[in-house]
Amino acid sequence: MNEYATYCDPRIQTGYSTMLMVKEPGDTLYSLLVTSESVPTVFGTPDTFEYDLLQCSSKGATIGKDTVENAEMEVFWHRDNILRIEALQNRVLDFLVFYPDYSARTFSATIRFRPNEATAENLKGTMSIIPIKINTETILDARDLIKLTVCFANTIPNAVTVTSATSTVLPIETSPFLTGLSVECDNASFSVTATSPAGTSLGSVTITMLTTAVAPQYGIVKVTGSTADYAPWTTTVAVKF
């Protein structure tokens, strides 16, 4: 090493905490699209146009338009992610890639979601991102452009069986803790009610089978947490009688 090899970079960072965020119609801030193991880029190399002057010793090029690149992003395949992404697909939306140092890039795109091949490993789907427009100027501090998302902090079962004798009560812990809860079911034979957390008490969802229902009955219960200044989030429970 010589006396010139003194320029180190303490700002090098990993991709941890990078998020793909979306701004839905009517919103002014971006929120988390889904969790993922990677975040792709849609920013391509600008077009160039070469020229060859007879009077110049080298060829040259002029810069044209910026190019966009279709991208794909693997996402875990389960009901919650399917519900979230399919509600947004086939529309032109605004997206923001938020990096760990709070810098960001924005673009507009349409998304589609499809399942991958099922194997003995984790089930995944692929989200295709078809960009419409990109912004090549990086936002150095995008914190005032985003909002956090409500998180379900406890394990909520993927599926439950309801009996006619007693109600099934699911405790719901949210972050922030005092998050309002709402619930709905796609099968009217199940009666569902939500109790929002209060004080230090957890929230809950109560599922009851109507006495007039005849087995078997199946349904999907959607539980949504929402609170001021946070983006809402919905999780699902499959119910059976």
C-alpha positions as CSV (number, residue, x, y, z in Angstrom):
1,M,0.0,0.0,0.0
2,N,1.2,3.5,-0.8
3,E,0.4,6.9,0.7
4,Y,-2.4,7.4,-1.8
5,A,-4.4,4.3,-0.6
6,T,-6.1,6.1,2.2
7,Y,-9.6,6.6,0.7
8,C,-12.0,4.2,2.5
9,D,-15.8,4.3,2.4
10,P,-17.6,3.9,5.7
11,R,-21.0,4.4,4.1
12,I,-21.2,1.1,2.3
13,Q,-24.5,-0.6,3.2
14,T,-26.3,-3.9,2.6
15,G,-29.7,-4.2,1.1
16,Y,-31.3,-5.0,4.5
17,S,-34.3,-2.7,5.2
18,T,-34.8,-1.8,1.5
19,M,-38.5,-1.7,0.7
20,L,-40.7,-1.5,-2.4
21,M,-43.5,1.0,-1.5
22,V,-46.6,2.0,-3.3
23,K,-48.8,5.0,-3.4
24,E,-52.4,4.0,-3.9
25,P,-54.9,6.3,-5.6
26,G,-56.1,9.0,-3.2
27,D,-53.0,8.6,-1.0
28,T,-50.4,11.3,-0.6
29,L,-47.7,9.0,1.0
30,Y,-46.1,5.7,0.0
31,S,-46.6,2.6,2.1
32,L,-45.1,-1.0,2.1
33,L,-46.3,-3.1,-0.9
34,V,-45.3,-6.5,0.6
35,T,-42.3,-8.0,2.4
36,S,-39.7,-9.6,0.1
37,E,-36.3,-11.1,-0.1
38,S,-35.2,-8.7,-2.8
39,V,-36.2,-5.5,-4.5
40,P,-35.5,-5.3,-8.3
41,T,-34.6,-2.2,-10.3
42,V,-36.5,-0.9,-13.4
43,F,-33.8,1.7,-14.2
44,G,-32.0,0.8,-17.4
45,T,-29.0,2.2,-19.4
46,P,-29.8,5.4,-21.4
47,D,-30.1,5.1,-25.2
48,T,-27.0,6.3,-27.1
49,F,-26.5,7.3,-30.7
50,E,-23.1,6.7,-32.2
51,Y,-21.4,8.9,-34.7
52,D,-18.1,8.6,-36.7
53,L,-16.6,11.9,-37.8
54,L,-14.0,11.6,-40.5
55,Q,-12.0,14.4,-38.9
56,C,-11.9,12.8,-35.4
57,S,-9.6,10.1,-34.2
58,S,-12.3,8.3,-32.2
59,K,-16.0,7.5,-32.5
60,G,-18.4,9.3,-30.3
61,A,-21.9,9.0,-29.0
62,T,-24.7,11.2,-27.8
63,I,-27.1,10.4,-25.0
64,G,-30.7,9.8,-25.8
65,K,-33.7,9.0,-23.5
66,D,-33.5,7.0,-20.3
67,T,-34.7,3.4,-20.7
68,V,-36.9,1.3,-18.5
69,E,-36.6,-2.4,-17.9
70,N,-39.3,-4.8,-17.0
71,A,-38.5,-6.5,-13.6
72,E,-39.6,-9.5,-11.6
73,M,-39.8,-9.9,-7.9
74,E,-40.4,-13.1,-6.0
75,V,-42.9,-12.9,-3.1
76,F,-44.0,-15.6,-0.8
77,W,-47.3,-17.2,-2.0
78,H,-50.0,-17.0,0.6
79,R,-53.5,-15.5,0.9
80,D,-52.4,-12.2,2.6
81,N,-49.9,-11.4,-0.2
82,I,-52.3,-12.6,-2.9
83,L,-55.0,-10.4,-1.5
84,R,-52.7,-7.4,-1.3
85,I,-51.1,-7.6,-4.7
86,E,-54.1,-8.7,-6.7
87,A,-56.1,-5.7,-5.4
88,L,-53.4,-3.4,-7.0
89,Q,-52.6,-5.2,-10.2
90,N,-53.6,-4.0,-13.8
91,R,-53.5,-0.4,-12.7
92,V,-50.8,2.3,-13.2
93,L,-49.5,3.1,-9.8
94,D,-46.7,5.2,-8.3
95,F,-43.9,3.2,-6.6
96,L,-40.9,4.2,-4.4
97,V,-37.8,2.1,-3.6
98,F,-36.7,3.1,-0.1
99,Y,-33.1,2.4,0.8
100,P,-31.6,2.0,4.3
101,D,-30.0,5.5,4.3
102,Y,-33.4,7.0,3.5
103,S,-32.6,7.7,-0.1
104,A,-35.2,6.6,-2.7
105,R,-36.0,6.3,-6.4
106,T,-39.6,6.6,-7.8
107,F,-41.3,5.2,-10.9
108,S,-44.7,4.5,-12.2
109,A,-45.7,1.0,-13.3
110,T,-48.3,-1.8,-13.6
111,I,-47.9,-5.0,-11.7
112,R,-49.1,-8.6,-12.2
113,F,-48.8,-11.6,-9.9
114,R,-48.5,-15.3,-10.7
115,P,-47.7,-18.5,-8.8
116,N,-44.4,-20.2,-9.2
117,E,-43.9,-24.0,-9.5
118,A,-44.8,-25.7,-6.2
119,T,-41.9,-27.7,-4.8
120,A,-40.8,-29.0,-1.4
121,E,-39.4,-25.6,-0.6
122,N,-41.2,-22.3,0.3
123,L,-44.1,-21.5,-1.9
124,K,-43.4,-18.3,-3.9
125,G,-45.0,-16.3,-6.6
126,T,-43.5,-13.8,-9.1
127,M,-44.6,-10.2,-9.3
128,S,-44.0,-8.7,-12.8
129,I,-43.3,-5.0,-12.8
130,I,-43.9,-3.2,-16.1
131,P,-42.7,0.4,-15.8
132,I,-44.4,3.3,-17.5
133,K,-42.2,6.2,-16.3
134,I,-39.1,6.5,-14.2
135,N,-37.5,9.4,-12.3
136,T,-33.7,9.3,-12.6
137,E,-33.1,11.9,-9.9
138,T,-32.5,10.2,-6.5
139,I,-34.4,11.6,-3.5
140,L,-31.7,11.9,-0.8
141,D,-34.2,11.9,2.1
142,A,-37.6,10.3,1.5
143,R,-38.8,10.0,5.1
144,D,-41.5,12.6,4.7
145,L,-42.9,10.7,1.6
146,I,-43.6,7.5,3.4
147,K,-45.8,6.2,6.2
148,L,-45.4,3.1,8.4
149,T,-47.8,0.1,8.1
150,V,-49.8,-1.5,10.8
151,C,-48.3,-4.9,11.8
152,F,-50.0,-7.9,13.4
153,A,-47.6,-8.7,16.2
154,N,-48.9,-12.1,17.4
155,T,-49.3,-15.3,15.4
156,I,-52.8,-15.5,13.9
157,P,-53.8,-19.0,12.8
158,N,-54.1,-19.6,9.1
159,A,-57.2,-21.7,9.6
160,V,-59.7,-22.5,12.4
161,T,-62.6,-24.9,12.9
162,V,-65.7,-23.4,14.5
163,T,-68.2,-25.5,16.4
164,S,-71.9,-24.8,16.9
165,A,-71.5,-25.0,20.7
166,T,-69.1,-22.2,21.4
167,S,-67.6,-19.1,19.7
168,T,-64.0,-19.1,18.6
169,V,-62.1,-16.1,19.9
170,L,-58.8,-15.1,18.3
171,P,-56.5,-12.7,20.3
172,I,-55.1,-9.9,18.1
173,E,-52.0,-8.0,19.0
174,T,-51.1,-5.1,16.8
175,S,-48.3,-2.6,16.4
176,P,-49.1,0.2,17.2
177,F,-50.8,-1.5,20.1
178,L,-54.0,0.7,20.1
179,T,-54.9,-0.1,16.5
180,G,-58.6,-0.3,15.5
181,L,-59.8,-3.6,14.2
182,S,-62.5,-4.4,11.6
183,V,-63.5,-7.8,10.4
184,E,-65.6,-9.3,7.6
185,C,-66.4,-12.8,6.3
186,D,-67.4,-13.9,2.8
187,N,-69.8,-16.5,4.2
188,A,-72.9,-15.1,6.0
189,S,-73.3,-18.3,8.0
190,F,-70.4,-17.1,10.1
191,S,-71.0,-14.2,12.5
192,V,-67.8,-12.2,13.0
193,T,-67.1,-9.3,15.4
194,A,-64.0,-7.4,16.2
195,T,-63.0,-5.9,19.5
196,S,-60.3,-3.3,19.3
197,P,-57.5,-3.2,21.9
198,A,-58.1,-0.8,24.8
199,G,-55.8,0.2,27.7
200,T,-53.5,-2.8,28.1
201,S,-56.0,-5.3,26.8
202,L,-55.4,-7.1,23.5
203,G,-57.9,-6.9,20.7
204,S,-59.8,-9.9,19.5
205,V,-61.9,-11.4,16.7
206,T,-64.9,-13.6,17.7
207,I,-66.3,-16.1,15.2
208,T,-69.7,-17.7,15.8
209,M,-71.6,-20.2,13.7
210,L,-75.3,-19.3,13.1
211,T,-77.6,-21.8,14.6
212,T,-79.4,-22.2,11.2
213,A,-76.3,-23.1,9.3
214,V,-75.8,-26.7,8.0
215,A,-72.4,-28.3,7.9
216,P,-70.1,-28.1,6.0
217,Q,-69.5,-24.4,5.7
218,Y,-66.3,-22.6,4.6
219,G,-65.3,-19.0,4.6
220,I,-62.4,-16.5,4.6
221,V,-62.3,-14.0,7.5
222,K,-60.5,-10.7,6.7
223,V,-59.1,-8.8,9.7
224,T,-57.9,-5.3,9.1
225,G,-55.9,-3.1,11.4
226,S,-56.0,0.6,10.9
227,T,-54.9,3.7,12.9
228,A,-54.1,7.3,12.2
229,D,-50.9,8.1,10.3
230,Y,-50.4,4.4,9.4
231,A,-51.2,2.4,6.4
232,P,-53.8,-0.3,7.1
233,W,-53.0,-4.0,6.8
234,T,-55.3,-7.0,6.3
235,T,-54.7,-10.6,7.3
236,T,-56.9,-13.6,6.6
237,V,-58.1,-16.7,8.4
238,A,-59.8,-19.7,6.7
239,V,-62.8,-20.9,8.8
240,K,-64.7,-24.2,8.6
241,F,-67.8,-25.6,10.3
